[in-house]
Amino acid sequence: MSDFQDISARFKKQRQGDEDEQKPYDYTESYRIRSKMLGVLIRDARLNAARTVEDCARLLKVSPETVSGWEFGDAVPSLPQLELLAYYLDVPVSHFWSMKTIEQDKSEKATTQNEYVALRTRMIAALIQQAREESGKSLEDIATASGIALATLQTYESGDVEIPMHELSVVANLVNKNLDYFLETSSYVGELLRIREEWQHFIDLDPEIREFAANPLNIGFIKIAITFSKLSAKELRQAAEGMLEIAM
């Protein structure tokens, strides 16, 4: 990956240098660097897909030496060949003209995931403490009722240690909260999880109800039902009386 970053940096430097000095653009060097970058991206995608040079060669009806030449930047495939490689290696074709390898992207995502877990651990710790205080219980009360050591509970509430899921479910019950109270809702991850939960609720509906809700022609009826769900008991009675008058 460091080789790819070096090549990319040289490519950017060359372009910037030519622009700053207003000297003739070195097309030969530019094409050489581009072919090297493409070669690294092809190899990166192949290794990520756990495919061999021979596998790719068989797919494209070329020799293994040709594929190796692409990866070393000594030769360059055509767009149709890259499209087949993208399909075979399960990457978007745009991967082959990106400025980032899959390996680099995975590394960055791993860092982001670690940061996410650390942040969420602190958020859950704050929610536990808030819920416990609202319930009027002390840490000693929770420790006695849950069988979790007091010192351990203190590390959970400080956010220094992640609370295991099975212990969180017990603590949540003791502070009168369900597990939804601790779920992430504001970030992209939280939004995705919320949508998945809603989809699961939809799948669990009675098939007849699910079919009705999925029919675009019934959206008007659904909106009416939503409106009724927001009415008070008094307003519902008035609405019912109004419909009776219309029907009579």
C-alpha positions as CSV (number, residue, x, y, z in Angstrom):
1,M,0.0,0.0,0.0
2,S,2.9,2.4,0.7
3,D,4.1,1.8,-2.9
4,F,0.7,2.9,-4.2
5,Q,0.7,6.0,-1.9
6,D,4.2,6.9,-3.2
7,I,3.1,6.5,-6.8
8,S,0.0,8.6,-6.2
9,A,2.0,11.3,-4.5
10,R,4.5,11.4,-7.4
11,F,1.6,11.7,-9.9
12,K,0.1,14.6,-8.0
13,K,3.5,16.3,-7.6
14,Q,4.2,15.9,-11.3
15,R,0.9,17.5,-12.3
16,Q,1.3,20.3,-9.7
17,G,4.9,20.9,-10.7
18,D,4.1,21.2,-14.4
19,E,1.3,23.6,-13.7
20,D,3.4,25.8,-11.4
21,E,6.4,26.0,-13.8
22,Q,4.3,26.1,-16.9
23,K,6.6,23.7,-18.6
24,P,5.5,21.1,-21.2
25,Y,3.6,18.3,-19.7
26,D,5.5,15.0,-19.6
27,Y,2.9,12.7,-21.1
28,T,5.3,9.7,-21.1
29,E,5.9,9.9,-17.4
30,S,2.3,10.5,-16.7
31,Y,1.2,7.4,-18.6
32,R,3.9,5.4,-16.9
33,I,2.7,6.5,-13.4
34,R,-0.9,5.9,-14.3
35,S,-0.2,2.4,-15.5
36,K,1.7,1.7,-12.2
37,M,-1.2,3.0,-10.2
38,L,-3.7,0.8,-12.2
39,G,-1.5,-2.2,-11.7
40,V,-1.5,-1.8,-7.9
41,L,-5.3,-1.4,-7.9
42,I,-5.7,-4.6,-10.1
43,R,-3.5,-6.6,-7.7
44,D,-5.2,-5.1,-4.7
45,A,-8.6,-6.2,-6.0
46,R,-7.4,-9.6,-7.0
47,L,-5.8,-10.3,-3.6
48,N,-8.9,-9.0,-1.8
49,A,-11.0,-11.4,-3.8
50,A,-8.6,-14.3,-3.1
51,R,-8.1,-14.9,-6.8
52,T,-4.8,-16.0,-8.5
53,V,-3.2,-14.4,-11.6
54,E,-4.1,-17.7,-13.4
55,D,-7.8,-17.3,-12.4
56,C,-8.0,-13.8,-13.9
57,A,-6.0,-15.0,-17.0
58,R,-8.5,-17.8,-17.7
59,L,-11.4,-15.4,-17.3
60,L,-10.0,-12.9,-19.8
61,K,-8.6,-15.5,-22.2
62,V,-5.1,-14.1,-21.9
63,S,-1.8,-15.5,-20.5
64,P,-0.9,-15.2,-16.8
65,E,2.1,-13.2,-18.0
66,T,-0.2,-10.6,-19.5
67,V,-2.1,-10.2,-16.2
68,S,1.2,-10.0,-14.3
69,G,2.3,-7.4,-16.7
70,W,-0.8,-5.4,-15.9
71,E,-0.1,-5.6,-12.2
72,F,3.5,-4.5,-12.6
73,G,2.4,-1.6,-14.8
74,D,4.3,-2.9,-17.8
75,A,1.1,-3.1,-19.9
76,V,-2.4,-1.9,-19.5
77,P,-5.8,-3.7,-20.0
78,S,-8.7,-2.2,-21.9
79,L,-11.9,-0.9,-20.3
80,P,-13.9,-4.0,-21.3
81,Q,-11.2,-6.2,-19.7
82,L,-11.4,-4.1,-16.6
83,E,-15.2,-4.4,-16.6
84,L,-14.9,-8.2,-16.6
85,L,-12.3,-8.0,-13.8
86,A,-14.5,-5.8,-11.8
87,Y,-17.4,-8.3,-12.1
88,Y,-15.1,-11.2,-11.3
89,L,-13.3,-9.6,-8.4
90,D,-16.5,-8.1,-7.0
91,V,-15.5,-4.5,-7.0
92,P,-17.0,-1.4,-8.7
93,V,-15.2,-0.7,-12.0
94,S,-14.5,2.8,-10.6
95,H,-12.1,1.1,-8.2
96,F,-9.6,0.9,-11.0
97,W,-9.3,4.7,-11.3
98,S,-9.6,5.5,-7.6
99,M,-6.8,6.9,-5.4
100,K,-7.3,4.4,-2.6
101,T,-6.7,0.7,-2.3
102,I,-9.1,-1.7,-0.7
103,E,-6.4,-2.5,1.9
104,Q,-6.1,1.2,2.8
105,D,-9.9,1.6,2.9
106,K,-10.1,-1.4,5.3
107,S,-7.5,0.0,7.5
108,E,-9.3,3.4,7.7
109,K,-12.6,1.7,8.4
110,A,-11.0,-0.4,11.2
111,T,-9.8,2.8,12.8
112,T,-13.2,4.4,12.4
113,Q,-14.9,1.3,13.9
114,N,-12.6,1.4,16.9
115,E,-13.4,5.1,17.5
116,Y,-17.1,4.3,17.1
117,V,-17.0,1.5,19.7
118,A,-15.1,3.8,22.2
119,L,-17.6,6.6,21.7
120,R,-20.6,4.4,22.0
121,T,-19.2,2.8,25.1
122,R,-19.0,6.3,26.8
123,M,-22.5,7.1,25.6
124,I,-23.9,3.9,27.0
125,A,-22.1,4.5,30.3
126,A,-23.7,8.0,30.6
127,L,-27.1,6.5,29.8
128,I,-26.7,3.8,32.4
129,Q,-25.8,6.3,35.1
130,Q,-28.6,8.6,34.1
131,A,-31.2,5.8,34.1
132,R,-29.9,4.5,37.4
133,E,-30.1,8.0,39.1
134,E,-33.6,8.5,37.6
135,S,-34.7,5.2,39.1
136,G,-33.4,6.3,42.6
137,K,-31.0,3.3,42.9
138,S,-27.4,3.4,44.0
139,L,-24.6,1.4,42.4
140,E,-24.7,-0.8,45.5
141,D,-28.3,-1.5,44.9
142,I,-27.6,-2.6,41.3
143,A,-24.6,-4.7,42.4
144,T,-26.7,-6.5,45.0
145,A,-29.6,-7.1,42.6
146,S,-27.5,-8.1,39.5
147,G,-24.7,-10.0,41.1
148,I,-22.2,-7.8,39.3
149,A,-19.3,-6.6,41.4
150,L,-19.5,-3.0,42.5
151,A,-16.1,-2.2,41.1
152,T,-17.1,-3.6,37.7
153,L,-20.2,-1.5,37.6
154,Q,-18.2,1.6,38.3
155,T,-16.0,0.8,35.3
156,Y,-19.1,0.4,33.2
157,E,-20.5,3.8,34.3
158,S,-17.2,5.5,33.8
159,G,-17.0,4.2,30.2
160,D,-13.6,2.7,30.8
161,V,-14.9,-0.8,30.1
162,E,-17.5,-2.0,27.6
163,I,-20.5,-3.6,29.3
164,P,-21.2,-7.1,28.0
165,M,-24.6,-7.4,26.4
166,H,-26.0,-10.0,28.8
167,E,-25.1,-7.8,31.8
168,L,-26.5,-4.7,30.0
169,S,-29.9,-6.4,29.6
170,V,-30.0,-7.1,33.4
171,V,-28.9,-3.6,34.4
172,A,-31.4,-2.1,31.9
173,N,-34.2,-4.1,33.6
174,L,-33.1,-3.0,37.0
175,V,-33.2,0.7,36.0
176,N,-36.6,0.3,34.3
177,K,-35.4,0.7,30.8
178,N,-35.6,-1.6,27.8
179,L,-32.6,-2.1,25.5
180,D,-33.9,0.3,22.9
181,Y,-33.1,3.1,25.3
182,F,-29.4,2.4,24.8
183,L,-29.5,2.0,21.0
184,E,-27.7,4.4,18.7
185,T,-30.1,6.5,16.7
186,S,-28.3,9.6,15.5
187,S,-25.4,8.4,13.3
188,Y,-25.5,6.6,9.9
189,V,-25.0,3.3,11.7
190,G,-28.0,4.1,14.0
191,E,-30.1,5.1,11.1
192,L,-29.3,1.9,9.2
193,L,-30.1,-0.2,12.3
194,R,-33.3,1.6,12.8
195,I,-34.4,1.0,9.2
196,R,-33.5,-2.7,9.6
197,E,-35.6,-2.9,12.8
198,E,-38.5,-1.3,11.0
199,W,-38.1,-3.7,8.1
200,Q,-38.1,-6.6,10.4
201,H,-41.3,-5.4,12.1
202,F,-42.9,-5.1,8.6
203,I,-41.9,-8.6,7.7
204,D,-43.4,-9.9,11.0
205,L,-46.8,-8.4,10.1
206,D,-49.7,-10.6,9.2
207,P,-49.3,-11.3,5.4
208,E,-52.6,-9.7,4.6
209,I,-51.7,-6.5,6.4
210,R,-48.2,-6.5,4.8
211,E,-49.7,-6.9,1.3
212,F,-52.1,-4.1,2.0
213,A,-49.4,-1.8,3.3
214,A,-47.1,-2.6,0.3
215,N,-49.7,-1.6,-2.3
216,P,-49.1,2.0,-3.3
217,L,-52.8,2.4,-4.0
218,N,-53.5,2.1,-0.3
219,I,-51.2,4.9,0.8
220,G,-54.3,7.2,1.2
221,F,-55.9,4.7,3.7
222,I,-52.6,4.4,5.6
223,K,-52.3,8.2,5.9
224,I,-55.9,8.3,7.2
225,A,-55.0,5.7,9.8
226,I,-52.0,7.7,10.8
227,T,-54.1,10.8,11.3
228,F,-56.6,8.8,13.4
229,S,-53.8,7.4,15.6
230,K,-52.8,11.0,16.5
231,L,-56.3,12.0,17.7
232,S,-57.3,12.1,21.3
233,A,-60.1,9.8,22.6
234,K,-62.5,12.8,22.5
235,E,-61.6,13.7,18.9
236,L,-62.0,10.0,17.9
237,R,-65.5,10.0,19.3
238,Q,-66.4,13.2,17.5
239,A,-65.0,11.7,14.3
240,A,-67.0,8.5,14.8
241,E,-70.2,10.5,15.5
242,G,-69.6,12.5,12.3
243,M,-69.2,9.4,10.2
244,L,-72.4,7.9,11.7
245,E,-74.3,11.1,10.8
246,I,-73.0,10.8,7.2
247,A,-74.0,7.2,7.0
248,M,-77.5,7.7,8.3
